[in-house]
Amino acid sequence: MPRFTSSTGDSPAARPFLFVWLIYSLLVPLGVKFLLFPSGLAERMDFRQLYAAGYQVRTDPSNLFDYEHQKTVQDRLVSKADGLLPFIRPAYEALLFAPLSYLPYRAAYFSFLCVNLLLLLICFLVCRNELSHPGTFAQPKPGLQIFIFYPVMVAILQGQDSILLLLGFCLAYRCLKAGRTTLAGILLGLMMFKFQITIPLAALLLFRYASRAFFSGLVAGTGLVGLLSIATVGWNIVASFTRVVKLTASATLVPNSPALFGVVPLAMPNLKGLISGITLNRLPGPVIFAVTMVLSLAIAIGIIRKLRATKPSLGVSFSMALTGALLLSYYLHLQDFSVLLLPLGLVAAEKNLNLARAAWLFYIAPPMLLFAGHSLIFLLSMLLILLLVALIQVADSDVKPTASA
């Protein structure tokens, strides 16, 4: 692992962040204990799928992607529920939750909540400079904007793995900044538990830098987790996981997908959710799929051409690639917006009106839309588009005009 040093010489003071983090890390668990536990809400959080998967991978790995078995395990170990929150990640991630599955559900949920709080601290320490620009929304001191970013709170309370993904992206960015492109590729390969985000991010970065070392590292990291998944659950599980991905992708195009999948297209803040929302789900699934694919391809080509033509700085390039990856992902939820902390920090000091508007709205809009109803979450995809437009403007402004002959 490379040694990370400040790019400015003097690292921003971490003491205010640590003080607020300690208070935050005290109040959140207390709120969970006295509000979520008595009401039984903890048992309905997304962590139930990860907890059950951890139990299955150590007791009956061959049925890890069997929906009926997943539901049986969740109902028995956590609580009975009408539908199922399916485990739809590569098998290797379930190994991370196997140790927690030895604990009772509430103890495991509480433990992972504390892990997420610790990961949040590490994210700041890894990218202290990038998360300390004074232009960032509500940041009187370095890093304090993290605590009012609503997707982070959603990820912590839901017991999701989005903050782990943020940490992986922070480490990959710092490796690229330090010239460790192979290690950056390996780290992104290890983040394939959310491959719907990691693959487009890695692909866009590949087109930007065309680095053989980065590609080799990416292949190595992806191959490692692939082999680990196969070693955990066997070769036959590959076909099962492929069916899971296909069914889940199909469910995102169905107006009223069954509770089995836990998928609601209008609750996805990506391009697919936006198309479903603006058509009011009146178009057939295949038509929505076709329109989504055509627009996704056009946006991807546009981003690639801009990255290659303007060759913006690493911070702008990484931000553009990550924003594009979120917009183009086939499966996305509000907690996944946690990774936006990195691009919002990277470009916070840029003087761009659309960038400033996007930053404000990313902090203000999510809780308001969630309060209004899950069926409006798709509108957040428009903020991704606004941020992408702003980043393109920043990239264009960085291009120095050619001197006239």
C-alpha positions as CSV (number, residue, x, y, z in Angstrom):
1,M,0.0,0.0,0.0
2,P,1.4,3.4,-0.9
3,R,2.2,5.9,1.7
4,F,-0.3,8.7,1.4
5,T,1.1,12.2,1.8
6,S,-0.5,15.6,1.6
7,S,-0.4,17.3,-1.8
8,T,-0.3,20.7,-0.2
9,G,2.4,20.1,2.3
10,D,0.3,20.8,5.4
11,S,-2.6,18.4,6.0
12,P,-5.8,20.0,7.1
13,A,-6.4,19.6,10.9
14,A,-8.2,16.5,11.7
15,R,-9.1,17.4,15.3
16,P,-12.5,19.1,14.6
17,F,-13.5,16.1,12.4
18,L,-12.5,13.6,15.1
19,F,-14.4,15.5,17.8
20,V,-17.6,15.6,15.7
21,W,-17.1,11.9,14.6
22,L,-16.9,10.9,18.2
23,I,-20.2,12.7,19.0
24,Y,-21.8,11.3,15.8
25,S,-20.6,7.8,16.7
26,L,-22.2,8.1,20.0
27,L,-25.6,9.6,19.0
28,V,-26.2,7.2,16.0
29,P,-25.9,4.0,18.1
30,L,-28.0,5.5,20.9
31,G,-30.7,6.5,18.4
32,V,-30.7,3.0,17.0
33,K,-31.0,1.4,20.4
34,F,-33.8,3.6,21.7
35,L,-35.7,4.2,18.4
36,L,-35.1,1.4,15.9
37,F,-34.8,-1.6,18.3
38,P,-38.1,-1.1,20.3
39,S,-40.0,-0.5,17.0
40,G,-38.6,-3.5,15.3
41,L,-37.3,-1.4,12.4
42,A,-33.8,-2.8,12.6
43,E,-35.2,-6.2,11.5
44,R,-36.6,-4.6,8.3
45,M,-33.3,-2.9,7.3
46,D,-31.2,-4.1,4.3
47,F,-28.7,-5.7,6.6
48,R,-31.0,-8.7,7.0
49,Q,-30.0,-9.9,3.5
50,L,-26.2,-9.6,4.2
51,Y,-26.6,-11.2,7.6
52,A,-28.6,-14.1,6.2
53,A,-26.1,-14.5,3.4
54,G,-23.2,-14.7,5.9
55,Y,-25.1,-17.4,7.7
56,Q,-25.8,-19.3,4.5
57,V,-22.3,-19.1,3.1
58,R,-20.9,-20.9,6.2
59,T,-23.8,-23.4,6.7
60,D,-25.3,-24.1,3.2
61,P,-23.3,-22.2,0.5
62,S,-24.9,-24.3,-2.3
63,N,-28.2,-22.5,-1.7
64,L,-26.8,-19.0,-1.4
65,F,-28.7,-17.8,-4.5
66,D,-31.9,-19.8,-3.9
67,Y,-34.7,-17.3,-3.3
68,E,-36.9,-19.7,-1.3
69,H,-34.0,-20.7,0.9
70,Q,-33.0,-17.1,1.4
71,K,-36.5,-16.2,2.6
72,T,-36.6,-19.2,4.9
73,V,-33.3,-18.2,6.5
74,Q,-34.3,-14.5,6.8
75,D,-37.7,-15.3,8.4
76,R,-36.1,-17.7,10.8
77,L,-33.0,-15.8,11.9
78,V,-34.3,-12.2,11.6
79,S,-38.1,-11.8,11.5
80,K,-41.0,-12.8,9.3
81,A,-41.6,-10.5,6.3
82,D,-44.1,-10.4,3.5
83,G,-41.4,-10.2,0.8
84,L,-37.7,-10.9,0.4
85,L,-34.7,-8.7,0.3
86,P,-32.6,-10.9,-1.9
87,F,-28.8,-11.3,-1.7
88,I,-27.8,-10.4,-5.3
89,R,-24.0,-9.8,-4.9
90,P,-21.1,-12.0,-5.8
91,A,-20.6,-14.8,-3.3
92,Y,-17.3,-13.6,-2.0
93,E,-18.9,-10.7,-0.2
94,A,-21.0,-13.0,1.9
95,L,-17.7,-14.2,3.5
96,L,-17.3,-10.7,5.0
97,F,-20.5,-11.2,6.9
98,A,-20.0,-14.8,8.0
99,P,-18.3,-13.8,11.3
100,L,-21.2,-11.5,12.2
101,S,-23.7,-14.3,11.5
102,Y,-22.5,-16.0,14.7
103,L,-24.1,-13.2,16.7
104,P,-27.8,-12.7,17.2
105,Y,-29.3,-10.4,14.5
106,R,-29.5,-7.2,16.6
107,A,-26.0,-7.6,17.9
108,A,-24.7,-8.2,14.4
109,Y,-26.6,-5.2,13.1
110,F,-25.2,-3.0,15.9
111,S,-21.7,-4.3,15.2
112,F,-21.8,-3.6,11.5
113,L,-23.2,-0.1,12.3
114,C,-20.1,0.5,14.3
115,V,-17.9,-0.9,11.5
116,N,-19.5,1.6,9.1
117,L,-18.8,4.5,11.4
118,L,-15.1,3.3,11.6
119,L,-15.0,3.1,7.8
120,L,-16.3,6.6,7.6
121,L,-13.4,7.8,9.7
122,I,-10.9,5.9,7.6
123,C,-12.4,7.4,4.4
124,F,-11.6,10.9,5.8
125,L,-8.1,10.0,6.8
126,V,-7.3,8.5,3.4
127,C,-8.7,11.5,1.5
128,R,-8.3,14.2,4.1
129,N,-7.2,16.9,1.6
130,E,-9.8,16.0,-1.0
131,L,-12.6,16.1,1.7
132,S,-11.4,19.4,3.2
133,H,-11.9,22.0,0.4
134,P,-13.7,25.1,1.9
135,G,-16.0,25.3,-1.1
136,T,-17.8,22.1,-0.1
137,F,-21.3,22.5,1.2
138,A,-21.6,23.2,4.9
139,Q,-17.9,22.8,5.7
140,P,-16.7,25.2,8.3
141,K,-13.9,22.7,9.1
142,P,-12.4,19.8,7.1
143,G,-14.7,16.8,6.6
144,L,-17.7,18.0,8.5
145,Q,-19.9,17.9,5.3
146,I,-19.7,14.1,5.6
147,F,-22.1,14.0,8.6
148,I,-24.9,15.9,7.0
149,F,-24.8,13.9,3.7
150,Y,-28.1,12.1,3.8
151,P,-27.1,9.0,1.7
152,V,-24.4,8.3,4.3
153,M,-27.0,8.2,7.1
154,V,-29.2,5.9,5.0
155,A,-26.3,3.6,4.4
156,I,-25.4,3.4,8.1
157,L,-28.9,2.8,9.3
158,Q,-29.8,0.3,6.5
159,G,-26.6,-1.7,7.3
160,Q,-25.5,-1.3,3.7
161,D,-22.0,-1.8,2.2
162,S,-21.9,1.6,0.4
163,I,-19.4,3.1,2.8
164,L,-17.1,0.2,2.2
165,L,-17.4,0.9,-1.5
166,L,-16.6,4.6,-0.8
167,L,-13.4,3.6,1.0
168,G,-12.4,1.4,-1.9
169,F,-12.8,4.3,-4.3
170,C,-10.9,6.6,-2.0
171,L,-8.0,4.2,-1.9
172,A,-8.1,3.7,-5.6
173,Y,-8.1,7.4,-6.2
174,R,-5.1,7.9,-3.9
175,C,-3.2,5.1,-5.6
176,L,-3.8,6.7,-9.0
177,K,-2.6,10.0,-7.6
178,A,0.5,8.3,-6.2
179,G,1.2,6.7,-9.6
180,R,0.4,3.2,-8.3
181,T,-1.9,2.3,-11.2
182,T,-1.7,-1.4,-10.8
183,L,-2.7,-1.3,-7.2
184,A,-5.5,1.1,-8.1
185,G,-6.8,-1.5,-10.6
186,I,-6.6,-4.3,-8.0
187,L,-8.5,-2.2,-5.5
188,L,-11.3,-1.5,-8.0
189,G,-11.4,-5.2,-8.9
190,L,-11.9,-6.0,-5.2
191,M,-14.9,-3.7,-5.2
192,M,-16.9,-5.9,-7.6
193,F,-19.5,-6.6,-4.9
194,K,-21.2,-3.6,-6.5
195,F,-20.1,-4.4,-10.1
196,Q,-23.0,-2.4,-11.6
197,I,-21.1,0.7,-10.4
198,T,-17.5,-0.5,-10.4
199,I,-17.4,-1.8,-13.9
200,P,-18.5,1.4,-15.7
201,L,-16.2,3.4,-13.4
202,A,-13.2,1.2,-14.3
203,A,-14.1,1.2,-18.0
204,L,-14.3,5.0,-18.1
205,L,-11.0,5.3,-16.3
206,L,-9.4,2.8,-18.7
207,F,-10.5,4.9,-21.7
208,R,-9.1,8.0,-20.0
209,Y,-5.7,6.6,-19.1
210,A,-5.3,3.6,-21.5
211,S,-2.9,2.1,-18.9
212,R,-1.8,-1.5,-19.3
213,A,-0.8,-1.5,-15.6
214,F,-4.3,-0.3,-14.5
215,F,-5.9,-3.0,-16.8
216,S,-3.7,-5.7,-15.4
217,G,-4.5,-4.7,-11.8
218,L,-8.2,-4.6,-12.6
219,V,-8.1,-8.1,-14.1
220,A,-6.1,-9.4,-11.2
221,G,-8.4,-8.0,-8.6
222,T,-11.6,-9.1,-10.4
223,G,-10.1,-12.6,-11.0
224,L,-9.2,-12.9,-7.4
225,V,-12.7,-12.2,-6.1
226,G,-14.1,-14.4,-8.9
227,L,-12.0,-17.4,-7.9
228,L,-12.8,-16.7,-4.2
229,S,-16.5,-16.8,-5.1
230,I,-16.2,-20.1,-7.0
231,A,-14.1,-21.6,-4.2
232,T,-16.8,-20.6,-1.7
233,V,-19.9,-21.9,-3.5
234,G,-18.7,-24.0,-6.4
235,W,-18.8,-23.8,-10.2
236,N,-22.6,-24.5,-10.4
237,I,-23.3,-21.3,-8.5
238,V,-22.0,-19.2,-11.5
239,A,-25.1,-20.1,-13.5
240,S,-27.3,-19.4,-10.5
241,F,-25.8,-16.0,-9.9
242,T,-26.2,-15.2,-13.6
243,R,-29.9,-16.0,-13.4
244,V,-30.2,-13.8,-10.3
245,V,-28.6,-10.8,-12.1
246,K,-30.9,-11.4,-15.1
247,L,-34.0,-11.6,-13.0
248,T,-33.1,-8.5,-11.0
249,A,-32.3,-6.5,-14.1
250,S,-35.6,-7.5,-15.6
251,A,-37.4,-6.5,-12.4
252,T,-36.1,-3.0,-12.6
253,L,-38.1,-2.6,-15.9
254,V,-41.4,-3.8,-14.5
255,P,-43.7,-1.1,-13.3
256,N,-44.9,-3.1,-10.2
257,S,-42.1,-5.6,-9.6
258,P,-43.0,-8.4,-7.1
259,A,-42.0,-8.0,-3.5
260,L,-39.7,-10.9,-3.9
261,F,-37.1,-8.7,-5.6
262,G,-37.4,-5.6,-3.5
263,V,-36.9,-3.6,-6.7
264,V,-38.8,-0.5,-7.6
265,P,-37.6,1.3,-10.7
266,L,-39.0,4.7,-9.6
267,A,-36.9,4.4,-6.5
268,M,-33.6,4.2,-8.5
269,P,-31.8,7.5,-9.0
270,N,-30.2,6.5,-12.3
271,L,-30.9,6.8,-16.0
272,K,-33.2,3.7,-16.0
273,G,-35.2,5.2,-13.1
274,L,-35.5,8.5,-14.9
275,I,-36.8,6.9,-18.1
276,S,-39.3,4.9,-16.0
277,G,-40.4,8.0,-14.2
278,I,-40.8,10.4,-17.1
279,T,-42.8,7.8,-19.1
280,L,-44.9,7.1,-16.0
281,N,-44.1,3.4,-16.5
282,R,-46.6,3.3,-19.4
283,L,-44.1,1.9,-21.9
284,P,-43.6,-1.9,-22.1
285,G,-40.5,-3.3,-20.4
286,P,-38.6,-4.1,-23.6
287,V,-39.1,-0.5,-24.9
288,I,-37.8,1.0,-21.7
289,F,-34.8,-1.4,-21.9
290,A,-34.1,-0.4,-25.5
291,V,-34.4,3.4,-24.8
292,T,-32.2,3.0,-21.7
293,M,-29.5,1.1,-23.6
294,V,-29.4,3.6,-26.5
295,L,-29.2,6.6,-24.2
296,S,-26.7,4.8,-21.9
297,L,-24.4,4.1,-24.9
298,A,-24.7,7.7,-26.1
299,I,-23.8,9.1,-22.7
300,A,-20.9,6.7,-22.3
301,I,-19.5,7.6,-25.7
302,G,-19.9,11.3,-24.9
303,I,-18.0,10.9,-21.6
304,I,-15.3,8.9,-23.2
305,R,-14.8,11.4,-26.0
306,K,-14.7,14.3,-23.5
307,L,-12.2,12.5,-21.3
308,R,-9.9,11.6,-24.2
309,A,-10.2,15.0,-25.9
310,T,-9.8,17.4,-22.9
311,K,-7.7,15.1,-20.7
312,P,-8.8,16.8,-17.5
313,S,-6.9,16.5,-14.2
314,L,-7.2,13.3,-12.2
315,G,-9.7,14.8,-9.8
316,V,-12.0,15.9,-12.6
317,S,-11.5,12.7,-14.6
318,F,-12.3,10.5,-11.6
319,S,-15.3,12.6,-10.7
320,M,-16.6,12.5,-14.2
321,A,-16.1,8.7,-14.4
322,L,-17.8,8.0,-11.1
323,T,-20.7,10.3,-11.8
324,G,-21.2,8.7,-15.2
325,A,-21.0,5.2,-13.6
326,L,-23.8,6.0,-11.1
327,L,-26.0,7.4,-13.9
328,L,-25.4,4.4,-16.2
329,S,-25.7,1.7,-13.5
330,Y,-28.5,-0.7,-14.0
331,Y,-29.2,-1.0,-10.3
332,L,-28.9,1.8,-7.9
333,H,-30.3,3.0,-4.5
334,L,-30.1,6.2,-2.5
335,Q,-27.4,4.8,-0.1
336,D,-25.1,4.3,-3.1
337,F,-24.9,8.1,-3.5
338,S,-22.5,7.9,-0.5
339,V,-19.7,7.5,-3.0
340,L,-20.5,11.0,-4.3
341,L,-18.7,12.4,-1.3
342,L,-15.4,11.8,-3.1
343,P,-16.2,13.7,-6.4
344,L,-18.0,16.5,-4.6
345,G,-14.9,16.9,-2.5
346,L,-12.5,16.6,-5.4
347,V,-14.1,19.5,-7.4
348,A,-15.4,21.6,-4.5
349,A,-12.8,24.3,-5.2
350,E,-13.8,24.7,-8.9
351,K,-15.6,27.9,-9.8
352,N,-18.6,26.7,-11.7
353,L,-22.2,27.7,-11.0
354,N,-23.8,24.4,-12.1
355,L,-21.3,22.6,-9.8
356,A,-22.3,24.7,-6.9
357,R,-26.0,24.1,-7.6
358,A,-25.5,20.4,-7.9
359,A,-23.5,20.3,-4.6
360,W,-26.3,22.1,-2.7
361,L,-29.0,20.0,-4.2
362,F,-27.3,16.7,-3.4
363,Y,-27.4,17.7,0.2
364,I,-30.9,19.2,0.3
365,A,-33.0,17.1,-2.2
366,P,-32.6,13.5,-1.0
367,P,-34.3,13.8,2.4
368,M,-37.0,16.0,0.9
369,L,-37.8,13.5,-1.9
370,L,-37.6,10.5,0.4
371,F,-40.1,12.2,2.7
372,A,-42.4,12.9,-0.3
373,G,-42.3,9.2,-1.2
374,H,-40.0,6.5,-2.7
375,S,-41.6,6.9,-6.1
376,L,-39.9,10.3,-6.5
377,I,-36.3,9.2,-5.8
378,F,-35.7,8.8,-9.6
379,L,-35.7,12.6,-9.8
380,L,-32.2,12.5,-8.1
381,S,-30.9,11.2,-11.4
382,M,-31.3,14.7,-12.8
383,L,-28.8,15.9,-10.2
384,L,-26.3,13.4,-11.6
385,I,-26.9,14.8,-15.1
386,L,-26.4,18.4,-13.7
387,L,-23.2,17.3,-12.0
388,L,-22.0,15.6,-15.2
389,V,-22.7,18.7,-17.2
390,A,-20.8,20.8,-14.7
391,L,-17.8,18.5,-14.7
392,I,-17.7,18.7,-18.5
393,Q,-17.7,22.4,-18.3
394,V,-14.8,22.3,-15.8
395,A,-13.0,19.9,-18.1
396,D,-13.5,22.3,-21.1
397,S,-12.3,25.3,-19.0
398,D,-9.1,23.4,-18.2
399,V,-8.2,23.1,-21.9
400,K,-5.6,25.8,-22.8
401,P,-6.3,27.4,-26.2
402,T,-3.8,26.7,-28.9
403,A,-1.6,29.7,-29.7
404,S,-2.3,31.1,-33.1
405,A,0.3,30.8,-35.8
